Amino acid sequence: NERRSVQRALLALLIVWAPLFVLSAIESLVLGENRLGSLIGDLTVLSRYLIVVPLFILAEDGTIFRLGRIAHHFIDAGIMTAADRPRFDGIVAQARRLLNSASVELGVVVLAYLAMIILMQVFPDQDIPLWHKAGDGGRGYSWAGWWHALVSAPVALVLLLGWLWRILIWGLFLFRVSRLDLQLVPTHPDLAGGLQFVGVSLRVFLPLSFTISTIAAGGVAYRVL
């Protein structure tokens, strides 16, 4: 699984970053403008596609596996009653269906492109970097700009929305489990009635927190410079 995740992350880099680099280099030669330098100096793009997109992908399998282990611990710890076991299994099955739903994946892609269409309409012209602008100085986009708008940015947005969907599923799972007749132990040494293991799920999302923070930090660093 780790090897597959690395391969997917490398493939994503080839899709979202490599064309931007190549197209900007070509346009620099054709137009005589330092568009490649503009791209390399754009810390928003560098952080988003060289750090954020790969990390989003690399963190997927490990996070889902660890959340699955936490979910199964409700049974291993003896907190789940035999009477509630069928309901618990149903909650787990529904979470898996939501996680693997093709319709949800399609909806996320559509939502990402709708967001891009809106952003392309409202984004201030003065904030568009040189590498993204058309060669004639008009409102259009460069080759690299069009690839960014139609491929790179939507891919990053789909990955982000996918993670937000996973967080929503996990929250829904915990809420539904909390409605069951859990066999909590008031005197449990973990001082949480035997549920301290649920808090570990917050640590599972640390890679996601770092990745989303990188998105914000890259944008701030670009504006500061």
Phi and psi in degrees as GROMACS dihedral restraints (atoms count N, CA, C in turn):
[ dihedral_restraints ]
;  ai    aj    ak    al  type     phi  dphi    fc
    3     4     5     6     1   -63.8    20    10
    4     5     6     7     1   -41.4    20    10
    6     7     8     9     1   -64.5    20    10
    7     8     9    10     1   -39.9    20    10
    9    10    11    12     1   -65.0    20    10
   10    11    12    13     1   -39.4    20    10
   12    13    14    15     1   -64.5    20    10
   13    14    15    16     1   -40.7    20    10
   15    16    17    18     1   -63.4    20    10
   16    17    18    19     1   -41.5    20    10
   18    19    20    21     1   -63.4    20    10
   19    20    21    22     1   -41.9    20    10
   21    22    23    24     1   -65.1    20    10
   22    23    24    25     1   -38.6    20    10
   24    25    26    27     1   -65.7    20    10
   25    26    27    28     1   -41.6    20    10
   27    28    29    30     1   -65.4    20    10
   28    29    30    31     1   -40.1    20    10
   30    31    32    33     1   -62.5    20    10
   31    32    33    34     1   -40.0    20    10
   33    34    35    36     1   -63.0    20    10
   34    35    36    37     1   -39.6    20    10
   36    37    38    39     1   -61.0    20    10
   37    38    39    40     1   -40.7    20    10
   39    40    41    42     1   -65.3    20    10
   40    41    42    43     1   -28.5    20    10
   42    43    44    45     1   -85.4    20    10
   43    44    45    46     1   -44.5    20    10
   45    46    47    48     1   -94.0    20    10
   46    47    48    49     1   -24.8    20    10
   48    49    50    51     1  -111.1    20    10
   49    50    51    52     1   -47.6    20    10
   51    52    53    54     1   -55.4    20    10
   52    53    54    55     1   -46.4    20    10
   54    55    56    57     1   -62.1    20    10
   55    56    57    58     1   -35.5    20    10
   57    58    59    60     1   -61.9    20    10
   58    59    60    61     1   -42.7    20    10
   60    61    62    63     1   -65.6    20    10
   61    62    63    64     1   -48.3    20    10
   63    64    65    66     1   -65.2    20    10
   64    65    66    67     1   -47.0    20    10
   66    67    68    69     1   -65.1    20    10
   67    68    69    70     1   -39.0    20    10
   69    70    71    72     1   -66.3    20    10
   70    71    72    73     1   -37.7    20    10
   72    73    74    75     1   -64.6    20    10
   73    74    75    76     1   -42.7    20    10
   75    76    77    78     1   -63.2    20    10
   76    77    78    79     1   -45.1    20    10
   78    79    80    81     1   -66.3    20    10
   79    80    81    82     1   -31.1    20    10
   81    82    83    84     1   -62.2    20    10
   82    83    84    85     1   -40.4    20    10
   84    85    86    87     1   -72.4    20    10
   85    86    87    88     1   -41.3    20    10
   87    88    89    90     1   -72.0    20    10
   88    89    90    91     1   -43.0    20    10
   90    91    92    93     1   -95.1    20    10
   91    92    93    94     1   -12.3    20    10
   93    94    95    96     1    72.6    20    10
   94    95    96    97     1    22.8    20    10
   96    97    98    99     1  -116.4    20    10
   97    98    99   100     1   149.9    20    10
   99   100   101   102     1   -82.3    20    10
  100   101   102   103     1    63.8    20    10
  102   103   104   105     1   -71.7    20    10
  103   104   105   106     1   -33.5    20    10
  105   106   107   108     1   -65.0    20    10
  106   107   108   109     1   -41.0    20    10
  108   109   110   111     1   -63.1    20    10
  109   110   111   112     1   -36.6    20    10
  111   112   113   114     1   -63.6    20    10
  112   113   114   115     1   -40.1    20    10
  114   115   116   117     1   -66.4    20    10
  115   116   117   118     1   -47.5    20    10
  117   118   119   120     1   -64.8    20    10
  118   119   120   121     1   -30.5    20    10
  120   121   122   123     1   -83.1    20    10
  121   122   123   124     1    -3.6    20    10
  123   124   125   126     1   -85.4    20    10
  124   125   126   127     1    92.9    20    10
  126   127   128   129     1   -65.5    20    10
  127   128   129   130     1   -25.1    20    10
  129   130   131   132     1   -62.0    20    10
  130   131   132   133     1   -45.7    20    10
  132   133   134   135     1   -72.3    20    10
  133   134   135   136     1   -43.2    20    10
  135   136   137   138     1   -58.9    20    10
  136   137   138   139     1   -47.5    20    10
  138   139   140   141     1   -67.9    20    10
  139   140   141   142     1   -36.9    20    10
  141   142   143   144     1   -69.6    20    10
  142   143   144   145     1   -41.4    20    10
  144   145   146   147     1  -103.0    20    10
  145   146   147   148     1   -20.7    20    10
  147   148   149   150     1   -96.6    20    10
  148   149   150   151     1   -18.0    20    10
  150   151   152   153     1  -120.5    20    10
  151   152   153   154     1   -55.3    20    10
  153   154   155   156     1   -65.9    20    10
  154   155   156   157     1   -53.4    20    10
  156   157   158   159     1   -59.5    20    10
  157   158   159   160     1   -48.3    20    10
  159   160   161   162     1   -60.4    20    10
  160   161   162   163     1   -40.8    20    10
  162   163   164   165     1   -67.4    20    10
  163   164   165   166     1   -37.7    20    10
  165   166   167   168     1   -54.4    20    10
  166   167   168   169     1   -42.9    20    10
  168   169   170   171     1   -76.2    20    10
  169   170   171   172     1   -43.7    20    10
  171   172   173   174     1   -64.2    20    10
  172   173   174   175     1   -29.7    20    10
  174   175   176   177     1   -83.0    20    10
  175   176   177   178     1   -12.0    20    10
  177   178   179   180     1   -60.7    20    10
  178   179   180   181     1   -60.3    20    10
  180   181   182   183     1   -61.8    20    10
  181   182   183   184     1   -44.6    20    10
  183   184   185   186     1   -64.1    20    10
  184   185   186   187     1   -40.3    20    10
  186   187   188   189     1   -67.2    20    10
  187   188   189   190     1   -46.9    20    10
  189   190   191   192     1   -63.1    20    10
  190   191   192   193     1   -40.1    20    10
  192   193   194   195     1   -62.9    20    10
  193   194   195   196     1   -45.5    20    10
  195   196   197   198     1   -68.2    20    10
  196   197   198   199     1   -37.4    20    10
  198   199   200   201     1   -65.5    20    10
  199   200   201   202     1   -36.9    20    10
  201   202   203   204     1   -62.7    20    10
  202   203   204   205     1   -40.2    20    10
  204   205   206   207     1   -64.3    20    10
  205   206   207   208     1   -40.2    20    10
  207   208   209   210     1   -64.4    20    10
  208   209   210   211     1   -42.9    20    10
  210   211   212   213     1   -61.6    20    10
  211   212   213   214     1   -41.6    20    10
  213   214   215   216     1   -69.0    20    10
  214   215   216   217     1   -22.1    20    10
  216   217   218   219     1   -68.6    20    10
  217   218   219   220     1   -19.1    20    10
  219   220   221   222     1   -58.0    20    10
  220   221   222   223     1   -34.2    20    10
  222   223   224   225     1   -82.4    20    10
  223   224   225   226     1   -46.6    20    10
  225   226   227   228     1   -60.6    20    10
  226   227   228   229     1   -33.6    20    10
  228   229   230   231     1   -82.0    20    10
  229   230   231   232     1    -3.5    20    10
  231   232   233   234     1    74.7    20    10
  232   233   234   235     1    18.6    20    10
  234   235   236   237     1   -80.1    20    10
  235   236   237   238     1   -27.2    20    10
  237   238   239   240     1   -87.8    20    10
  238   239   240   241     1   129.0    20    10
  240   241   242   243     1   -77.7    20    10
  241   242   243   244     1   157.7    20    10
  243   244   245   246     1   -63.1    20    10
  244   245   246   247     1   -34.0    20    10
  246   247   248   249     1   -67.4    20    10
  247   248   249   250     1   -33.0    20    10
  249   250   251   252     1   -90.3    20    10
  250   251   252   253     1    -4.8    20    10
  252   253   254   255     1   -59.3    20    10
  253   254   255   256     1   -43.3    20    10
  255   256   257   258     1   -60.8    20    10
  256   257   258   259     1   -39.4    20    10
  258   259   260   261     1   -66.0    20    10
  259   260   261   262     1   -40.4    20    10
  261   262   263   264     1   -62.2    20    10
  262   263   264   265     1   -44.5    20    10
  264   265   266   267     1   -60.9    20    10
  265   266   267   268     1   -36.1    20    10
  267   268   269   270     1   -66.6    20    10
  268   269   270   271     1   -38.9    20    10
  270   271   272   273     1   -63.7    20    10
  271   272   273   274     1   -43.0    20    10
  273   274   275   276     1   -63.5    20    10
  274   275   276   277     1   -43.7    20    10
  276   277   278   279     1   -62.7    20    10
  277   278   279   280     1   -40.5    20    10
  279   280   281   282     1   -65.9    20    10
  280   281   282   283     1   -39.4    20    10
  282   283   284   285     1   -62.2    20    10
  283   284   285   286     1   -39.4    20    10
  285   286   287   288     1   -67.7    20    10
  286   287   288   289     1   -38.5    20    10
  288   289   290   291     1   -63.2    20    10
  289   290   291   292     1   -42.7    20    10
  291   292   293   294     1   -65.4    20    10
  292   293   294   295     1   -36.8    20    10
  294   295   296   297     1   -66.9    20    10
  295   296   297   298     1   -35.2    20    10
  297   298   299   300     1  -106.3    20    10
  298   299   300   301     1    16.1    20    10
  300   301   302   303     1   -69.7    20    10
  301   302   303   304     1   122.3    20    10
  303   304   305   306     1   -68.3    20    10
  304   305   306   307     1   -35.2    20    10
  306   307   308   309     1   -66.4    20    10
  307   308   309   310     1   -37.1    20    10
  309   310   311   312     1   -66.4    20    10
  310   311   312   313     1   -42.1    20    10
  312   313   314   315     1   -60.2    20    10
  313   314   315   316     1   -43.2    20    10
  315   316   317   318     1   -63.5    20    10
  316   317   318   319     1   -42.7    20    10
  318   319   320   321     1   -62.4    20    10
  319   320   321   322     1   -37.6    20    10
  321   322   323   324     1   -64.5    20    10
  322   323   324   325     1   -41.9    20    10
  324   325   326   327     1   -63.4    20    10
  325   326   327   328     1   -45.0    20    10
  327   328   329   330     1   -61.9    20    10
  328   329   330   331     1   -43.5    20    10
  330   331   332   333     1   -63.1    20    10
  331   332   333   334     1   -39.2    20    10
  333   334   335   336     1   -62.6    20    10
  334   335   336   337     1   -43.3    20    10
  336   337   338   339     1   -72.4    20    10
  337   338   339   340     1   -33.7    20    10
  339   340   341   342     1   -63.3    20    10
  340   341   342   343     1   -41.2    20    10
  342   343   344   345     1   -63.0    20    10
  343   344   345   346     1   -38.7    20    10
  345   346   347   348     1   -67.1    20    10
  346   347   348   349     1   -39.7    20    10
  348   349   350   351     1   -61.2    20    10
  349   350   351   352     1   -44.2    20    10
  351   352   353   354     1   -64.9    20    10
  352   353   354   355     1   -43.4    20    10
  354   355   356   357     1   -63.3    20    10
  355   356   357   358     1   -39.0    20    10
  357   358   359   360     1   -64.0    20    10
  358   359   360   361     1   -26.7    20    10
  360   361   362   363     1   -82.0    20    10
  361   362   363   364     1   -32.3    20    10
  363   364   365   366     1  -107.2    20    10
  364   365   366   367     1   -10.1    20    10
  366   367   368   369     1   -67.6    20    10
  367   368   369   370     1   128.4    20    10
  369   370   371   372     1   -61.7    20    10
  370   371   372   373     1   133.9    20    10
  372   373   374   375     1   -60.4    20    10
  373   374   375   376     1   -36.2    20    10
  375   376   377   378     1   -68.6    20    10
  376   377   378   379     1   -17.3    20    10
  378   379   380   381     1   -93.6    20    10
  379   380   381   382     1    -2.1    20    10
  381   382   383   384     1   -79.2    20    10
  382   383   384   385     1   123.7    20    10
  384   385   386   387     1   -70.6    20    10
  385   386   387   388     1   164.2    20    10
  387   388   389   390     1   -57.5    20    10
  388   389   390   391     1   -42.8    20    10
  390   391   392   393     1   -65.2    20    10
  391   392   393   394     1   -18.8    20    10
  393   394   395   396     1   -93.4    20    10
  394   395   396   397     1   -16.5    20    10
  396   397   398   399     1   -86.5    20    10
  397   398   399   400     1   156.3    20    10
  399   400   401   402     1   -68.0    20    10
  400   401   402   403     1   154.2    20    10
  402   403   404   405     1   -67.2    20    10
  403   404   405   406     1   -25.2    20    10
  405   406   407   408     1   -86.4    20    10
  406   407   408   409     1     2.9    20    10
  408   409   410   411     1    79.3    20    10
  409   410   411   412     1     7.0    20    10
  411   412   413   414     1   -80.4    20    10
  412   413   414   415     1  -165.2    20    10
  414   415   416   417     1   -83.0    20    10
  415   416   417   418     1    -6.2    20    10
  417   418   419   420     1   -73.6    20    10
  418   419   420   421     1   179.3    20    10
  420   421   422   423     1  -109.1    20    10
  421   422   423   424     1   156.5    20    10
  423   424   425   426     1   -75.7    20    10
  424   425   426   427     1   177.1    20    10
  426   427   428   429     1   -59.2    20    10
  427   428   429   430     1   -47.8    20    10
  429   430   431   432     1   -63.3    20    10
  430   431   432   433     1   -36.4    20    10
  432   433   434   435     1   -63.5    20    10
  433   434   435   436     1   -41.6    20    10
  435   436   437   438     1   -67.2    20    10
  436   437   438   439     1   -39.3    20    10
  438   439   440   441     1   -63.5    20    10
  439   440   441   442     1   -39.5    20    10
  441   442   443   444     1   -63.4    20    10
  442   443   444   445     1   -43.8    20    10
  444   445   446   447     1   -71.9    20    10
  445   446   447   448     1   -34.1    20    10
  447   448   449   450     1   -96.8    20    10
  448   449   450   451     1   -20.4    20    10
  450   451   452   453     1  -127.2    20    10
  451   452   453   454     1   -63.5    20    10
  453   454   455   456     1   -60.2    20    10
  454   455   456   457     1   -55.4    20    10
  456   457   458   459     1   -63.5    20    10
  457   458   459   460     1   -43.5    20    10
  459   460   461   462     1   -60.8    20    10
  460   461   462   463     1   -37.9    20    10
  462   463   464   465     1   -61.3    20    10
  463   464   465   466     1   -47.0    20    10
  465   466   467   468     1   -62.0    20    10
  466   467   468   469     1   -40.2    20    10
  468   469   470   471     1   -68.8    20    10
  469   470   471   472     1   -38.3    20    10
  471   472   473   474     1   -61.6    20    10
  472   473   474   475     1   -42.7    20    10
  474   475   476   477     1   -63.4    20    10
  475   476   477   478     1   -41.8    20    10
  477   478   479   480     1   -64.4    20    10
  478   479   480   481     1   -47.3    20    10
  480   481   482   483     1   -63.0    20    10
  481   482   483   484     1   -35.3    20    10
  483   484   485   486     1   -61.8    20    10
  484   485   486   487     1   -40.0    20    10
  486   487   488   489     1   -67.7    20    10
  487   488   489   490     1   -40.8    20    10
  489   490   491   492     1   -62.6    20    10
  490   491   492   493     1   -35.6    20    10
  492   493   494   495     1   -65.4    20    10
  493   494   495   496     1   -39.9    20    10
  495   496   497   498     1   -63.9    20    10
  496   497   498   499     1   -40.0    20    10
  498   499   500   501     1   -62.8    20    10
  499   500   501   502     1   -41.2    20    10
  501   502   503   504     1   -62.9    20    10
  502   503   504   505     1   -41.9    20    10
  504   505   506   507     1   -62.4    20    10
  505   506   507   508     1   -44.4    20    10
  507   508   509   510     1   -63.9    20    10
  508   509   510   511     1   -41.8    20    10
  510   511   512   513     1   -63.1    20    10
  511   512   513   514     1   -41.0    20    10
  513   514   515   516     1   -64.8    20    10
  514   515   516   517     1   -39.7    20    10
  516   517   518   519     1   -60.3    20    10
  517   518   519   520     1   -48.4    20    10
  519   520   521   522     1   -64.3    20    10
  520   521   522   523     1   -39.1    20    10
  522   523   524   525     1   -62.3    20    10
  523   524   525   526     1   -45.5    20    10
  525   526   527   528     1   -67.6    20    10
  526   527   528   529     1   -36.5    20    10
  528   529   530   531     1   -66.5    20    10
  529   530   531   532     1   -35.9    20    10
  531   532   533   534     1   -64.5    20    10
  532   533   534   535     1   -19.6    20    10
  534   535   536   537     1   -81.2    20    10
  535   536   537   538     1    -9.3    20    10
  537   538   539   540     1   -81.2    20    10
  538   539   540   541     1   168.5    20    10
  540   541   542   543     1   -86.3    20    10
  541   542   543   544     1    76.9    20    10
  543   544   545   546     1   -74.0    20    10
  544   545   546   547     1   140.6    20    10
  546   547   548   549     1   -90.8    20    10
  547   548   549   550     1    80.4    20    10
  549   550   551   552     1   -82.9    20    10
  550   551   552   553     1   154.1    20    10
  552   553   554   555     1  -118.6    20    10
  553   554   555   556     1   105.1    20    10
  555   556   557   558     1   -57.0    20    10
  556   557   558   559     1   -29.9    20    10
  558   559   560   561     1   -97.4    20    10
  559   560   561   562     1    15.6    20    10
  561   562   563   564     1   -61.3    20    10
  562   563   564   565     1   137.5    20    10
  564   565   566   567     1   -64.0    20    10
  565   566   567   568     1   -14.0    20    10
  567   568   569   570     1   -79.9    20    10
  568   569   570   571     1    -2.2    20    10
  570   571   572   573     1    62.1    20    10
  571   572   573   574     1    20.4    20    10
  573   574   575   576     1  -135.5    20    10
  574   575   576   577     1    24.4    20    10
  576   577   578   579     1    68.7    20    10
  577   578   579   580     1    15.4    20    10
  579   580   581   582     1    95.7    20    10
  580   581   582   583     1     6.2    20    10
  582   583   584   585     1  -107.2    20    10
  583   584   585   586     1    12.9    20    10
  585   586   587   588     1   -60.5    20    10
  586   587   588   589     1   -27.8    20    10
  588   589   590   591     1   -62.9    20    10
  589   590   591   592     1   -24.3    20    10
  591   592   593   594     1   -64.9    20    10
  592   593   594   595     1   -33.4    20    10
  594   595   596   597     1   -64.4    20    10
  595   596   597   598     1   -20.2    20    10
  597   598   599   600     1   -63.0    20    10
  598   599   600   601     1   -23.7    20    10
  600   601   602   603     1   -61.9    20    10
  601   602   603   604     1   -26.3    20    10
  603   604   605   606     1   -64.7    20    10
  604   605   606   607     1   -38.3    20    10
  606   607   608   609     1   -67.6    20    10
  607   608   609   610     1   -30.6    20    10
  609   610   611   612     1   -60.4    20    10
  610   611   612   613     1   -32.4    20    10
  612   613   614   615     1   -89.1    20    10
  613   614   615   616     1     8.7    20    10
  615   616   617   618     1   -59.6    20    10
  616   617   618   619     1   -44.4    20    10
  618   619   620   621     1   -58.5    20    10
  619   620   621   622     1   -36.7    20    10
  621   622   623   624     1   -66.7    20    10
  622   623   624   625     1   -41.3    20    10
  624   625   626   627     1   -61.6    20    10
  625   626   627   628     1   -43.9    20    10
  627   628   629   630     1   -62.4    20    10
  628   629   630   631     1   -42.0    20    10
  630   631   632   633     1   -66.0    20    10
  631   632   633   634     1   -45.7    20    10
  633   634   635   636     1   -65.7    20    10
  634   635   636   637     1   -36.6    20    10
  636   637   638   639     1   -63.2    20    10
  637   638   639   640     1   -34.4    20    10
  639   640   641   642     1   -64.2    20    10
  640   641   642   643     1   -36.9    20    10
  642   643   644   645     1   -58.7    20    10
  643   644   645   646     1   -48.7    20    10
  645   646   647   648     1   -66.7    20    10
  646   647   648   649     1   -43.0    20    10
  648   649   650   651     1   -64.2    20    10
  649   650   651   652     1   -39.0    20    10
  651   652   653   654     1   -62.9    20    10
  652   653   654   655     1   -42.2    20    10
  654   655   656   657     1   -64.5    20    10
  655   656   657   658     1   -41.6    20    10
  657   658   659   660     1   -66.6    20    10
  658   659   660   661     1   -43.5    20    10
  660   661   662   663     1   -61.5    20    10
  661   662   663   664     1   -40.1    20    10
  663   664   665   666     1   -63.0    20    10
  664   665   666   667     1   -43.2    20    10
  666   667   668   669     1   -68.7    20    10
  667   668   669   670     1   -37.2    20    10
  669   670   671   672     1   -63.5    20    10
  670   671   672   673     1   -46.2    20    10
